Amino acid sequence: MINYEPLWETMKKKDISQYYLLKNGIDNKTLNRLKHNQNITVLTLLRLCVILDCTPNDILKLDKE
């Protein structure tokens, strides 16, 4: 299962708000998907990496079930 907990930690470290993500092209629907650990596209993952200046490992982790 995909877990986006690293995203929220990265945002906190970099002092980036959800509003900032909205202003930079990440929509409410996507934020909701992230909050509920649902799938996002690779393009969205790339956008988050660019906005946050980070790697995918700073955004998600895989939890084995």
PDBQT receptor file of N, H, CA, C and O in Angstrom, charges set to zero:
ATOM      1  N   MET A   1       0.844  -1.183   0.000  1.00  0.00    +0.000 N 
ATOM      2  CA  MET A   1       0.000   0.000   0.000  1.00  0.00    +0.000 C 
ATOM      3  C   MET A   1       0.889   1.248   0.000  1.00  0.00    +0.000 C 
ATOM      4  O   MET A   1       1.938   1.281   0.643  1.00  0.00    +0.000 OA
ATOM      5  N   ILE A   2       0.457   2.241  -0.716  1.00  0.00    +0.000 N 
ATOM      6  H   ILE A   2      -0.395   2.214  -1.238  1.00  0.00    +0.000 HD
ATOM      7  CA  ILE A   2       1.193   3.505  -0.777  1.00  0.00    +0.000 C 
ATOM      8  C   ILE A   2       0.793   4.367   0.415  1.00  0.00    +0.000 C 
ATOM      9  O   ILE A   2      -0.383   4.469   0.762  1.00  0.00    +0.000 OA
ATOM     10  N   ASN A   3       1.788   4.978   1.026  1.00  0.00    +0.000 N 
ATOM     11  H   ASN A   3       2.744   4.895   0.744  1.00  0.00    +0.000 HD
ATOM     12  CA  ASN A   3       1.564   5.844   2.176  1.00  0.00    +0.000 C 
ATOM     13  C   ASN A   3       2.235   7.185   1.881  1.00  0.00    +0.000 C 
ATOM     14  O   ASN A   3       3.421   7.235   1.557  1.00  0.00    +0.000 OA
ATOM     15  N   TYR A   4       1.468   8.266   1.994  1.00  0.00    +0.000 N 
ATOM     16  H   TYR A   4       0.504   8.225   2.257  1.00  0.00    +0.000 HD
ATOM     17  CA  TYR A   4       1.988   9.603   1.693  1.00  0.00    +0.000 C 
ATOM     18  C   TYR A   4       2.424  10.376   2.937  1.00  0.00    +0.000 C 
ATOM     19  O   TYR A   4       2.566  11.598   2.885  1.00  0.00    +0.000 OA
ATOM     20  N   GLU A   5       2.632   9.691   4.035  1.00  0.00    +0.000 N 
ATOM     21  H   GLU A   5       2.516   8.699   4.077  1.00  0.00    +0.000 HD
ATOM     22  CA  GLU A   5       3.086  10.365   5.258  1.00  0.00    +0.000 C 
ATOM     23  C   GLU A   5       4.375  11.171   5.032  1.00  0.00    +0.000 C 
ATOM     24  O   GLU A   5       4.501  12.267   5.578  1.00  0.00    +0.000 OA
ATOM     25  N   PRO A   6       5.332  10.664   4.246  1.00  0.00    +0.000 N 
ATOM     26  CA  PRO A   6       6.542  11.466   4.007  1.00  0.00    +0.000 C 
ATOM     27  C   PRO A   6       6.248  12.826   3.356  1.00  0.00    +0.000 C 
ATOM     28  O   PRO A   6       6.973  13.793   3.590  1.00  0.00    +0.000 OA
ATOM     29  N   LEU A   7       5.193  12.900   2.544  1.00  0.00    +0.000 N 
ATOM     30  H   LEU A   7       4.604  12.115   2.354  1.00  0.00    +0.000 HD
ATOM     31  CA  LEU A   7       4.822  14.176   1.919  1.00  0.00    +0.000 C 
ATOM     32  C   LEU A   7       4.519  15.218   2.977  1.00  0.00    +0.000 C 
ATOM     33  O   LEU A   7       5.031  16.336   2.913  1.00  0.00    +0.000 OA
ATOM     34  N   TRP A   8       3.691  14.863   3.950  1.00  0.00    +0.000 N 
ATOM     35  H   TRP A   8       3.275  13.955   4.001  1.00  0.00    +0.000 HD
ATOM     36  CA  TRP A   8       3.284  15.824   4.979  1.00  0.00    +0.000 C 
ATOM     37  C   TRP A   8       4.478  16.224   5.846  1.00  0.00    +0.000 C 
ATOM     38  O   TRP A   8       4.578  17.373   6.276  1.00  0.00    +0.000 OA
ATOM     39  N   GLU A   9       5.374  15.286   6.100  1.00  0.00    +0.000 N 
ATOM     40  H   GLU A   9       5.293  14.353   5.750  1.00  0.00    +0.000 HD
ATOM     41  CA  GLU A   9       6.590  15.595   6.864  1.00  0.00    +0.000 C 
ATOM     42  C   GLU A   9       7.499  16.533   6.069  1.00  0.00    +0.000 C 
ATOM     43  O   GLU A   9       8.059  17.478   6.623  1.00  0.00    +0.000 OA
ATOM     44  N   THR A  10       7.642  16.269   4.772  1.00  0.00    +0.000 N 
ATOM     45  H   THR A  10       7.187  15.501   4.321  1.00  0.00    +0.000 HD
ATOM     46  CA  THR A  10       8.470  17.119   3.911  1.00  0.00    +0.000 C 
ATOM     47  C   THR A  10       7.889  18.526   3.838  1.00  0.00    +0.000 C 
ATOM     48  O   THR A  10       8.623  19.511   3.920  1.00  0.00    +0.000 OA
ATOM     49  N   MET A  11       6.574  18.619   3.683  1.00  0.00    +0.000 N 
ATOM     50  H   MET A  11       5.978  17.819   3.617  1.00  0.00    +0.000 HD
ATOM     51  CA  MET A  11       5.935  19.934   3.633  1.00  0.00    +0.000 C 
ATOM     52  C   MET A  11       6.164  20.692   4.936  1.00  0.00    +0.000 C 
ATOM     53  O   MET A  11       6.428  21.894   4.918  1.00  0.00    +0.000 OA
ATOM     54  N   LYS A  12       6.065  20.001   6.053  1.00  0.00    +0.000 N 
ATOM     55  H   LYS A  12       5.851  19.025   6.067  1.00  0.00    +0.000 HD
ATOM     56  CA  LYS A  12       6.276  20.648   7.351  1.00  0.00    +0.000 C 
ATOM     57  C   LYS A  12       7.713  21.151   7.476  1.00  0.00    +0.000 C 
ATOM     58  O   LYS A  12       7.940  22.279   7.913  1.00  0.00    +0.000 OA
ATOM     59  N   LYS A  13       8.680  20.322   7.095  1.00  0.00    +0.000 N 
ATOM     60  H   LYS A  13       8.495  19.406   6.739  1.00  0.00    +0.000 HD
ATOM     61  CA  LYS A  13      10.097  20.717   7.171  1.00  0.00    +0.000 C 
ATOM     62  C   LYS A  13      10.388  21.936   6.311  1.00  0.00    +0.000 C 
ATOM     63  O   LYS A  13      11.175  22.802   6.694  1.00  0.00    +0.000 OA
ATOM     64  N   LYS A  14       9.747  21.999   5.143  1.00  0.00    +0.000 N 
ATOM     65  H   LYS A  14       9.108  21.296   4.832  1.00  0.00    +0.000 HD
ATOM     66  CA  LYS A  14      10.005  23.091   4.199  1.00  0.00    +0.000 C 
ATOM     67  C   LYS A  14       9.034  24.254   4.373  1.00  0.00    +0.000 C 
ATOM     68  O   LYS A  14       9.070  25.221   3.612  1.00  0.00    +0.000 OA
ATOM     69  N   ASP A  15       8.161  24.154   5.387  1.00  0.00    +0.000 N 
ATOM     70  H   ASP A  15       8.132  23.369   6.005  1.00  0.00    +0.000 HD
ATOM     71  CA  ASP A  15       7.174  25.193   5.680  1.00  0.00    +0.000 C 
ATOM     72  C   ASP A  15       6.316  25.512   4.446  1.00  0.00    +0.000 C 
ATOM     73  O   ASP A  15       6.126  26.674   4.089  1.00  0.00    +0.000 OA
ATOM     74  N   ILE A  16       5.806  24.455   3.809  1.00  0.00    +0.000 N 
ATOM     75  H   ILE A  16       5.961  23.511   4.099  1.00  0.00    +0.000 HD
ATOM     76  CA  ILE A  16       4.955  24.594   2.632  1.00  0.00    +0.000 C 
ATOM     77  C   ILE A  16       3.546  24.138   3.003  1.00  0.00    +0.000 C 
ATOM     78  O   ILE A  16       3.354  23.060   3.564  1.00  0.00    +0.000 OA
ATOM     79  N   SER A  17       2.574  24.974   2.680  1.00  0.00    +0.000 N 
ATOM     80  H   SER A  17       2.730  25.850   2.224  1.00  0.00    +0.000 HD
ATOM     81  CA  SER A  17       1.181  24.683   3.036  1.00  0.00    +0.000 C 
ATOM     82  C   SER A  17       0.442  23.998   1.886  1.00  0.00    +0.000 C 
ATOM     83  O   SER A  17       0.910  23.976   0.747  1.00  0.00    +0.000 OA
ATOM     84  N   GLN A  18      -0.713  23.447   2.213  1.00  0.00    +0.000 N 
ATOM     85  H   GLN A  18      -1.093  23.466   3.138  1.00  0.00    +0.000 HD
ATOM     86  CA  GLN A  18      -1.572  22.876   1.177  1.00  0.00    +0.000 C 
ATOM     87  C   GLN A  18      -2.029  23.980   0.221  1.00  0.00    +0.000 C 
ATOM     88  O   GLN A  18      -2.181  23.739  -0.977  1.00  0.00    +0.000 OA
ATOM     89  N   TYR A  19      -2.244  25.162   0.733  1.00  0.00    +0.000 N 
ATOM     90  H   TYR A  19      -2.121  25.358   1.706  1.00  0.00    +0.000 HD
ATOM     91  CA  TYR A  19      -2.631  26.293  -0.114  1.00  0.00    +0.000 C 
ATOM     92  C   TYR A  19      -1.548  26.567  -1.153  1.00  0.00    +0.000 C 
ATOM     93  O   TYR A  19      -1.858  26.870  -2.305  1.00  0.00    +0.000 OA
ATOM     94  N   TYR A  20      -0.288  26.463  -0.758  1.00  0.00    +0.000 N 
ATOM     95  H   TYR A  20      -0.036  26.217   0.178  1.00  0.00    +0.000 HD
ATOM     96  CA  TYR A  20       0.818  26.661  -1.697  1.00  0.00    +0.000 C 
ATOM     97  C   TYR A  20       0.751  25.624  -2.818  1.00  0.00    +0.000 C 
ATOM     98  O   TYR A  20       0.976  25.949  -3.984  1.00  0.00    +0.000 OA
ATOM     99  N   LEU A  21       0.441  24.381  -2.462  1.00  0.00    +0.000 N 
ATOM    100  H   LEU A  21       0.258  24.117  -1.515  1.00  0.00    +0.000 HD
ATOM    101  CA  LEU A  21       0.307  23.342  -3.488  1.00  0.00    +0.000 C 
ATOM    102  C   LEU A  21      -0.841  23.679  -4.437  1.00  0.00    +0.000 C 
ATOM    103  O   LEU A  21      -0.714  23.524  -5.652  1.00  0.00    +0.000 OA
ATOM    104  N   LEU A  22      -1.959  24.140  -3.879  1.00  0.00    +0.000 N 
ATOM    105  H   LEU A  22      -2.062  24.265  -2.892  1.00  0.00    +0.000 HD
ATOM    106  CA  LEU A  22      -3.097  24.531  -4.710  1.00  0.00    +0.000 C 
ATOM    107  C   LEU A  22      -2.714  25.643  -5.680  1.00  0.00    +0.000 C 
ATOM    108  O   LEU A  22      -3.073  25.597  -6.856  1.00  0.00    +0.000 OA
ATOM    109  N   LYS A  23      -1.991  26.632  -5.192  1.00  0.00    +0.000 N 
ATOM    110  H   LYS A  23      -1.699  26.669  -4.236  1.00  0.00    +0.000 HD
ATOM    111  CA  LYS A  23      -1.571  27.765  -6.027  1.00  0.00    +0.000 C 
ATOM    112  C   LYS A  23      -0.570  27.344  -7.103  1.00  0.00    +0.000 C 
ATOM    113  O   LYS A  23      -0.370  28.063  -8.083  1.00  0.00    +0.000 OA
ATOM    114  N   ASN A  24       0.055  26.184  -6.921  1.00  0.00    +0.000 N 
ATOM    115  H   ASN A  24      -0.107  25.600  -6.126  1.00  0.00    +0.000 HD
ATOM    116  CA  ASN A  24       1.075  25.722  -7.864  1.00  0.00    +0.000 C 
ATOM    117  C   ASN A  24       0.629  24.501  -8.674  1.00  0.00    +0.000 C 
ATOM    118  O   ASN A  24       1.463  23.730  -9.151  1.00  0.00    +0.000 OA
ATOM    119  N   GLY A  25      -0.683  24.329  -8.828  1.00  0.00    +0.000 N 
ATOM    120  H   GLY A  25      -1.361  24.954  -8.441  1.00  0.00    +0.000 HD
ATOM    121  CA  GLY A  25      -1.188  23.343  -9.771  1.00  0.00    +0.000 C 
ATOM    122  C   GLY A  25      -1.642  22.006  -9.229  1.00  0.00    +0.000 C 
ATOM    123  O   GLY A  25      -2.016  21.129 -10.008  1.00  0.00    +0.000 OA
ATOM    124  N   ILE A  26      -1.621  21.820  -7.918  1.00  0.00    +0.000 N 
ATOM    125  H   ILE A  26      -1.316  22.532  -7.286  1.00  0.00    +0.000 HD
ATOM    126  CA  ILE A  26      -2.135  20.583  -7.330  1.00  0.00    +0.000 C 
ATOM    127  C   ILE A  26      -3.565  20.873  -6.871  1.00  0.00    +0.000 C 
ATOM    128  O   ILE A  26      -3.776  21.709  -5.992  1.00  0.00    +0.000 OA
ATOM    129  N   ASP A  27      -4.544  20.190  -7.460  1.00  0.00    +0.000 N 
ATOM    130  H   ASP A  27      -4.373  19.511  -8.174  1.00  0.00    +0.000 HD
ATOM    131  CA  ASP A  27      -5.941  20.531  -7.165  1.00  0.00    +0.000 C 
ATOM    132  C   ASP A  27      -6.475  19.850  -5.902  1.00  0.00    +0.000 C 
ATOM    133  O   ASP A  27      -5.842  18.958  -5.337  1.00  0.00    +0.000 OA
ATOM    134  N   ASN A  28      -7.659  20.300  -5.480  1.00  0.00    +0.000 N 
ATOM    135  H   ASN A  28      -8.173  21.024  -5.939  1.00  0.00    +0.000 HD
ATOM    136  CA  ASN A  28      -8.288  19.773  -4.261  1.00  0.00    +0.000 C 
ATOM    137  C   ASN A  28      -8.524  18.270  -4.332  1.00  0.00    +0.000 C 
ATOM    138  O   ASN A  28      -8.342  17.558  -3.345  1.00  0.00    +0.000 OA
ATOM    139  N   LYS A  29      -8.926  17.798  -5.498  1.00  0.00    +0.000 N 
ATOM    140  H   LYS A  29      -9.074  18.377  -6.299  1.00  0.00    +0.000 HD
ATOM    141  CA  LYS A  29      -9.186  16.366  -5.673  1.00  0.00    +0.000 C 
ATOM    142  C   LYS A  29      -7.911  15.561  -5.404  1.00  0.00    +0.000 C 
ATOM    143  O   LYS A  29      -7.953  14.516  -4.755  1.00  0.00    +0.000 OA
ATOM    144  N   THR A  30      -6.791  16.054  -5.904  1.00  0.00    +0.000 N 
ATOM    145  H   THR A  30      -6.757  16.903  -6.431  1.00  0.00    +0.000 HD
ATOM    146  CA  THR A  30      -5.512  15.372  -5.694  1.00  0.00    +0.000 C 
ATOM    147  C   THR A  30      -5.104  15.427  -4.229  1.00  0.00    +0.000 C 
ATOM    148  O   THR A  30      -4.632  14.429  -3.685  1.00  0.00    +0.000 OA
ATOM    149  N   LEU A  31      -5.276  16.563  -3.589  1.00  0.00    +0.000 N 
ATOM    150  H   LEU A  31      -5.660  17.374  -4.032  1.00  0.00    +0.000 HD
ATOM    151  CA  LEU A  31      -4.963  16.664  -2.160  1.00  0.00    +0.000 C 
ATOM    152  C   LEU A  31      -5.794  15.673  -1.355  1.00  0.00    +0.000 C 
ATOM    153  O   LEU A  31      -5.293  15.053  -0.417  1.00  0.00    +0.000 OA
ATOM    154  N   ASN A  32      -7.051  15.528  -1.719  1.00  0.00    +0.000 N 
ATOM    155  H   ASN A  32      -7.458  16.033  -2.481  1.00  0.00    +0.000 HD
ATOM    156  CA  ASN A  32      -7.918  14.575  -1.034  1.00  0.00    +0.000 C 
ATOM    157  C   ASN A  32      -7.414  13.143  -1.242  1.00  0.00    +0.000 C 
ATOM    158  O   ASN A  32      -7.426  12.339  -0.310  1.00  0.00    +0.000 OA
ATOM    159  N   ARG A  33      -6.975  12.827  -2.452  1.00  0.00    +0.000 N 
ATOM    160  H   ARG A  33      -6.965  13.480  -3.209  1.00  0.00    +0.000 HD
ATOM    161  CA  ARG A  33      -6.429  11.497  -2.733  1.00  0.00    +0.000 C 
ATOM    162  C   ARG A  33      -5.171  11.258  -1.897  1.00  0.00    +0.000 C 
ATOM    163  O   ARG A  33      -4.969  10.159  -1.380  1.00  0.00    +0.000 OA
ATOM    164  N   LEU A  34      -4.339  12.267  -1.764  1.00  0.00    +0.000 N 
ATOM    165  H   LEU A  34      -4.503  13.160  -2.183  1.00  0.00    +0.000 HD
ATOM    166  CA  LEU A  34      -3.118  12.140  -0.964  1.00  0.00    +0.000 C 
ATOM    167  C   LEU A  34      -3.454  11.924   0.513  1.00  0.00    +0.000 C 
ATOM    168  O   LEU A  34      -2.828  11.104   1.183  1.00  0.00    +0.000 OA
ATOM    169  N   LYS A  35      -4.432  12.655   1.008  1.00  0.00    +0.000 N 
ATOM    170  H   LYS A  35      -4.941  13.321   0.464  1.00  0.00    +0.000 HD
ATOM    171  CA  LYS A  35      -4.831  12.529   2.417  1.00  0.00    +0.000 C 
ATOM    172  C   LYS A  35      -5.352  11.132   2.743  1.00  0.00    +0.000 C 
ATOM    173  O   LYS A  35      -5.223  10.658   3.871  1.00  0.00    +0.000 OA
ATOM    174  N   HIS A  36      -5.943  10.479   1.738  1.00  0.00    +0.000 N 
ATOM    175  H   HIS A  36      -6.047  10.865   0.821  1.00  0.00    +0.000 HD
ATOM    176  CA  HIS A  36      -6.528   9.156   1.943  1.00  0.00    +0.000 C 
ATOM    177  C   HIS A  36      -5.662   8.032   1.366  1.00  0.00    +0.000 C 
ATOM    178  O   HIS A  36      -6.133   6.909   1.188  1.00  0.00    +0.000 OA
ATOM    179  N   ASN A  37      -4.401   8.338   1.076  1.00  0.00    +0.000 N 
ATOM    180  H   ASN A  37      -4.018   9.250   1.220  1.00  0.00    +0.000 HD
ATOM    181  CA  ASN A  37      -3.446   7.345   0.565  1.00  0.00    +0.000 C 
ATOM    182  C   ASN A  37      -3.972   6.600  -0.661  1.00  0.00    +0.000 C 
ATOM    183  O   ASN A  37      -3.821   5.384  -0.779  1.00  0.00    +0.000 OA
ATOM    184  N   GLN A  38      -4.591   7.354  -1.566  1.00  0.00    +0.000 N 
ATOM    185  H   GLN A  38      -4.713   8.342  -1.470  1.00  0.00    +0.000 HD
ATOM    186  CA  GLN A  38      -5.085   6.778  -2.811  1.00  0.00    +0.000 C 
ATOM    187  C   GLN A  38      -4.086   7.056  -3.928  1.00  0.00    +0.000 C 
ATOM    188  O   GLN A  38      -3.168   7.861  -3.767  1.00  0.00    +0.000 OA
ATOM    189  N   ASN A  39      -4.270   6.387  -5.055  1.00  0.00    +0.000 N 
ATOM    190  H   ASN A  39      -5.016   5.733  -5.186  1.00  0.00    +0.000 HD
ATOM    191  CA  ASN A  39      -3.338   6.516  -6.174  1.00  0.00    +0.000 C 
ATOM    192  C   ASN A  39      -3.335   7.922  -6.763  1.00  0.00    +0.000 C 
ATOM    193  O   ASN A  39      -4.360   8.602  -6.809  1.00  0.00    +0.000 OA
ATOM    194  N   ILE A  40      -2.152   8.335  -7.211  1.00  0.00    +0.000 N 
ATOM    195  H   ILE A  40      -1.320   7.782  -7.173  1.00  0.00    +0.000 HD
ATOM    196  CA  ILE A  40      -1.990   9.561  -7.987  1.00  0.00    +0.000 C 
ATOM    197  C   ILE A  40      -1.196   9.192  -9.236  1.00  0.00    +0.000 C 
ATOM    198  O   ILE A  40      -0.598   8.118  -9.298  1.00  0.00    +0.000 OA
ATOM    199  N   THR A  41      -1.188  10.067 -10.216  1.00  0.00    +0.000 N 
ATOM    200  H   THR A  41      -1.674  10.940 -10.165  1.00  0.00    +0.000 HD
ATOM    201  CA  THR A  41      -0.447   9.787 -11.443  1.00  0.00    +0.000 C 
ATOM    202  C   THR A  41       1.040  10.077 -11.246  1.00  0.00    +0.000 C 
ATOM    203  O   THR A  41       1.440  10.783 -10.320  1.00  0.00    +0.000 OA
ATOM    204  N   VAL A  42       1.837   9.517 -12.135  1.00  0.00    +0.000 N 
ATOM    205  H   VAL A  42       1.513   8.943 -12.887  1.00  0.00    +0.000 HD
ATOM    206  CA  VAL A  42       3.274   9.791 -12.100  1.00  0.00    +0.000 C 
ATOM    207  C   VAL A  42       3.516  11.270 -12.398  1.00  0.00    +0.000 C 
ATOM    208  O   VAL A  42       4.435  11.870 -11.839  1.00  0.00    +0.000 OA
ATOM    209  N   LEU A  43       2.710  11.856 -13.263  1.00  0.00    +0.000 N 
ATOM    210  H   LEU A  43       1.964  11.368 -13.717  1.00  0.00    +0.000 HD
ATOM    211  CA  LEU A  43       2.837  13.283 -13.560  1.00  0.00    +0.000 C 
ATOM    212  C   LEU A  43       2.611  14.122 -12.301  1.00  0.00    +0.000 C 
ATOM    213  O   LEU A  43       3.326  15.097 -12.068  1.00  0.00    +0.000 OA
ATOM    214  N   THR A  44       1.630  13.750 -11.498  1.00  0.00    +0.000 N 
ATOM    215  H   THR A  44       1.049  12.958 -11.688  1.00  0.00    +0.000 HD
ATOM    216  CA  THR A  44       1.379  14.460 -10.240  1.00  0.00    +0.000 C 
ATOM    217  C   THR A  44       2.555  14.290  -9.294  1.00  0.00    +0.000 C 
ATOM    218  O   THR A  44       2.965  15.244  -8.632  1.00  0.00    +0.000 OA
ATOM    219  N   LEU A  45       3.095  13.089  -9.228  1.00  0.00    +0.000 N 
ATOM    220  H   LEU A  45       2.762  12.315  -9.765  1.00  0.00    +0.000 HD
ATOM    221  CA  LEU A  45       4.272  12.842  -8.390  1.00  0.00    +0.000 C 
ATOM    222  C   LEU A  45       5.431  13.728  -8.839  1.00  0.00    +0.000 C 
ATOM    223  O   LEU A  45       6.127  14.311  -8.008  1.00  0.00    +0.000 OA
ATOM    224  N   LEU A  46       5.639  13.829 -10.149  1.00  0.00    +0.000 N 
ATOM    225  H   LEU A  46       5.074  13.356 -10.824  1.00  0.00    +0.000 HD
ATOM    226  CA  LEU A  46       6.694  14.693 -10.688  1.00  0.00    +0.000 C 
ATOM    227  C   LEU A  46       6.441  16.152 -10.316  1.00  0.00    +0.000 C 
ATOM    228  O   LEU A  46       7.366  16.858  -9.914  1.00  0.00    +0.000 OA
ATOM    229  N   ARG A  47       5.203  16.606 -10.445  1.00  0.00    +0.000 N 
ATOM    230  H   ARG A  47       4.451  16.032 -10.771  1.00  0.00    +0.000 HD
ATOM    231  CA  ARG A  47       4.868  17.996 -10.081  1.00  0.00    +0.000 C 
ATOM    232  C   ARG A  47       5.170  18.266  -8.611  1.00  0.00    +0.000 C 
ATOM    233  O   ARG A  47       5.727  19.308  -8.264  1.00  0.00    +0.000 OA
ATOM    234  N   LEU A  48       4.801  17.324  -7.755  1.00  0.00    +0.000 N 
ATOM    235  H   LEU A  48       4.349  16.478  -8.036  1.00  0.00    +0.000 HD
ATOM    236  CA  LEU A  48       5.085  17.489  -6.326  1.00  0.00    +0.000 C 
ATOM    237  C   LEU A  48       6.590  17.559  -6.079  1.00  0.00    +0.000 C 
ATOM    238  O   LEU A  48       7.050  18.370  -5.275  1.00  0.00    +0.000 OA
ATOM    239  N   CYS A  49       7.354  16.716  -6.764  1.00  0.00    +0.000 N 
ATOM    240  H   CYS A  49       6.981  16.057  -7.417  1.00  0.00    +0.000 HD
ATOM    241  CA  CYS A  49       8.815  16.733  -6.609  1.00  0.00    +0.000 C 
ATOM    242  C   CYS A  49       9.391  18.089  -7.014  1.00  0.00    +0.000 C 
ATOM    243  O   CYS A  49      10.281  18.615  -6.347  1.00  0.00    +0.000 OA
ATOM    244  N   VAL A  50       8.882  18.648  -8.105  1.00  0.00    +0.000 N 
ATOM    245  H   VAL A  50       8.158  18.221  -8.647  1.00  0.00    +0.000 HD
ATOM    246  CA  VAL A  50       9.370  19.952  -8.571  1.00  0.00    +0.000 C 
ATOM    247  C   VAL A  50       8.969  21.051  -7.589  1.00  0.00    +0.000 C 
ATOM    248  O   VAL A  50       9.798  21.880  -7.213  1.00  0.00    +0.000 OA
ATOM    249  N   ILE A  51       7.713  21.060  -7.177  1.00  0.00    +0.000 N 
ATOM    250  H   ILE A  51       7.040  20.387  -7.483  1.00  0.00    +0.000 HD
ATOM    251  CA  ILE A  51       7.222  22.091  -6.253  1.00  0.00    +0.000 C 
ATOM    252  C   ILE A  51       7.987  22.052  -4.935  1.00  0.00    +0.000 C 
ATOM    253  O   ILE A  51       8.356  23.094  -4.393  1.00  0.00    +0.000 OA
ATOM    254  N   LEU A  52       8.223  20.844  -4.421  1.00  0.00    +0.000 N 
ATOM    255  H   LEU A  52       7.922  19.997  -4.861  1.00  0.00    +0.000 HD
ATOM    256  CA  LEU A  52       8.867  20.694  -3.113  1.00  0.00    +0.000 C 
ATOM    257  C   LEU A  52      10.384  20.571  -3.198  1.00  0.00    +0.000 C 
ATOM    258  O   LEU A  52      11.065  20.522  -2.174  1.00  0.00    +0.000 OA
ATOM    259  N   ASP A  53      10.915  20.521  -4.424  1.00  0.00    +0.000 N 
ATOM    260  H   ASP A  53      10.362  20.561  -5.256  1.00  0.00    +0.000 HD
ATOM    261  CA  ASP A  53      12.355  20.344  -4.635  1.00  0.00    +0.000 C 
ATOM    262  C   ASP A  53      12.856  19.130  -3.845  1.00  0.00    +0.000 C 
ATOM    263  O   ASP A  53      13.727  19.237  -2.982  1.00  0.00    +0.000 OA
ATOM    264  N   CYS A  54      12.269  17.969  -4.173  1.00  0.00    +0.000 N 
ATOM    265  H   CYS A  54      11.561  17.882  -4.874  1.00  0.00    +0.000 HD
ATOM    266  CA  CYS A  54      12.597  16.749  -3.444  1.00  0.00    +0.000 C 
ATOM    267  C   CYS A  54      12.530  15.544  -4.380  1.00  0.00    +0.000 C 
ATOM    268  O   CYS A  54      12.315  15.696  -5.583  1.00  0.00    +0.000 OA
ATOM    269  N   THR A  55      12.712  14.362  -3.830  1.00  0.00    +0.000 N 
ATOM    270  H   THR A  55      12.887  14.239  -2.853  1.00  0.00    +0.000 HD
ATOM    271  CA  THR A  55      12.628  13.121  -4.597  1.00  0.00    +0.000 C 
ATOM    272  C   THR A  55      11.331  12.387  -4.233  1.00  0.00    +0.000 C 
ATOM    273  O   THR A  55      10.688  12.732  -3.241  1.00  0.00    +0.000 OA
ATOM    274  N   PRO A  56      10.941  11.384  -5.020  1.00  0.00    +0.000 N 
ATOM    275  CA  PRO A  56       9.743  10.615  -4.680  1.00  0.00    +0.000 C 
ATOM    276  C   PRO A  56       9.798   9.991  -3.283  1.00  0.00    +0.000 C 
ATOM    277  O   PRO A  56       8.763   9.831  -2.637  1.00  0.00    +0.000 OA
ATOM    278  N   ASN A  57      10.986   9.640  -2.819  1.00  0.00    +0.000 N 
ATOM    279  H   ASN A  57      11.827   9.770  -3.344  1.00  0.00    +0.000 HD
ATOM    280  CA  ASN A  57      11.106   9.078  -1.466  1.00  0.00    +0.000 C 
ATOM    281  C   ASN A  57      10.699  10.073  -0.388  1.00  0.00    +0.000 C 
ATOM    282  O   ASN A  57      10.353   9.671   0.722  1.00  0.00    +0.000 OA
ATOM    283  N   ASP A  58      10.734  11.361  -0.697  1.00  0.00    +0.000 N 
ATOM    284  H   ASP A  58      11.015  11.688  -1.599  1.00  0.00    +0.000 HD
ATOM    285  CA  ASP A  58      10.306  12.386   0.250  1.00  0.00    +0.000 C 
ATOM    286  C   ASP A  58       8.791  12.593   0.213  1.00  0.00    +0.000 C 
ATOM    287  O   ASP A  58       8.247  13.369   0.998  1.00  0.00    +0.000 OA
ATOM    288  N   ILE A  59       8.117  11.898  -0.700  1.00  0.00    +0.000 N 
ATOM    289  H   ILE A  59       8.559  11.268  -1.338  1.00  0.00    +0.000 HD
ATOM    290  CA  ILE A  59       6.680  12.069  -0.882  1.00  0.00    +0.000 C 
ATOM    291  C   ILE A  59       5.890  10.822  -0.506  1.00  0.00    +0.000 C 
ATOM    292  O   ILE A  59       4.797  10.915   0.052  1.00  0.00    +0.000 OA
ATOM    293  N   LEU A  60       6.445   9.665  -0.812  1.00  0.00    +0.000 N 
ATOM    294  H   LEU A  60       7.333   9.590  -1.266  1.00  0.00    +0.000 HD
ATOM    295  CA  LEU A  60       5.700   8.441  -0.528  1.00  0.00    +0.000 C 
ATOM    296  C   LEU A  60       6.609   7.329  -0.055  1.00  0.00    +0.000 C 
ATOM    297  O   LEU A  60       7.825   7.360  -0.244  1.00  0.00    +0.000 OA
ATOM    298  N   LYS A  61       5.982   6.346   0.567  1.00  0.00    +0.000 N 
ATOM    299  H   LYS A  61       4.994   6.321   0.721  1.00  0.00    +0.000 HD
ATOM    300  CA  LYS A  61       6.679   5.118   0.935  1.00  0.00    +0.000 C 
ATOM    301  C   LYS A  61       5.721   3.966   0.688  1.00  0.00    +0.000 C 
ATOM    302  O   LYS A  61       4.503   4.146   0.679  1.00  0.00    +0.000 OA
ATOM    303  N   LEU A  62       6.272   2.803   0.491  1.00  0.00    +0.000 N 
ATOM    304  H   LEU A  62       7.261   2.657   0.498  1.00  0.00    +0.000 HD
ATOM    305  CA  LEU A  62       5.466   1.612   0.262  1.00  0.00    +0.000 C 
ATOM    306  C   LEU A  62       5.406   0.803   1.541  1.00  0.00    +0.000 C 
ATOM    307  O   LEU A  62       6.435   0.418   2.096  1.00  0.00    +0.000 OA
ATOM    308  N   ASP A  63       4.201   0.550   2.000  1.00  0.00    +0.000 N 
ATOM    309  H   ASP A  63       3.365   0.862   1.549  1.00  0.00    +0.000 HD
ATOM    310  CA  ASP A  63       3.992  -0.291   3.175  1.00  0.00    +0.000 C 
ATOM    311  C   ASP A  63       3.584  -1.669   2.687  1.00  0.00    +0.000 C 
ATOM    312  O   ASP A  63       2.597  -1.807   1.964  1.00  0.00    +0.000 OA
ATOM    313  N   LYS A  64       4.325  -2.674   3.071  1.00  0.00    +0.000 N 
ATOM    314  H   LYS A  64       5.126  -2.562   3.658  1.00  0.00    +0.000 HD
ATOM    315  CA  LYS A  64       3.973  -4.039   2.682  1.00  0.00    +0.000 C 
ATOM    316  C   LYS A  64       2.862  -4.540   3.592  1.00  0.00    +0.000 C 
ATOM    317  O   LYS A  64       2.911  -4.381   4.812  1.00  0.00    +0.000 OA
ATOM    318  N   GLU A  65       1.869  -5.144   2.972  1.00  0.00    +0.000 N 
ATOM    319  H   GLU A  65       1.830  -5.273   1.981  1.00  0.00    +0.000 HD
ATOM    320  CA  GLU A  65       0.751  -5.686   3.764  1.00  0.00    +0.000 C 
ATOM    321  C   GLU A  65       0.753  -7.181   3.687  1.00  0.00    +0.000 C 
ATOM    322  O   GLU A  65      -0.105  -7.832   4.283  1.00  0.00    +0.000 OA
TER     323      GLU A  65
